């Protein structure tokens, strides 16, 4: 509802406000949580509580996904403000400078994800690896273009190569 209000009021929020709302509406933390359901008995109540509290790795992965999406799809939004609009307004910068700021933040959150995977934790490694792999997948989806919205090119090829014509083992 917040994003709809921003649209109706032609409001451009602060970067922090935008990221807080858009990471949730992008449903990336929910996707991570849902992926744990298929992991069987090792997915305990404690694991679901952990991921529900948005630990650093989940927050970093959601931020990464949001930043990548913003960079490749910022021209397609129409009237809805984007993170780039927030940067441009808040810091009085060009679109290109805002894109560079997003890329700088992506570097930081990749470091956060890697650091969380490398340091000892009470959370079993398969759960950390799941977050890492979903982040890697988002990197494929949003690397140079919005392959989520326009899935007829790269995503179609990737899916075909993995599921239809897999590499023989």
Buried (B, 14 or more C-beta within 10 A) or exposed (E): EBBEEBBEEEEBBEBEBBBEBBBBEBEBBEBBBEBBEEBEEEBEEEBEEBBEEBBEBBBBBBBBBBBBBBBBBBEEEEEEBBBBBBBBBBEEBEBEEBBBBBEEBBEEBBEBBBEBBEEEBEBEEEBBEBBBEBBEEBBEBBEEBBBBEBBEEBBEEBEEEEEEEEEEE
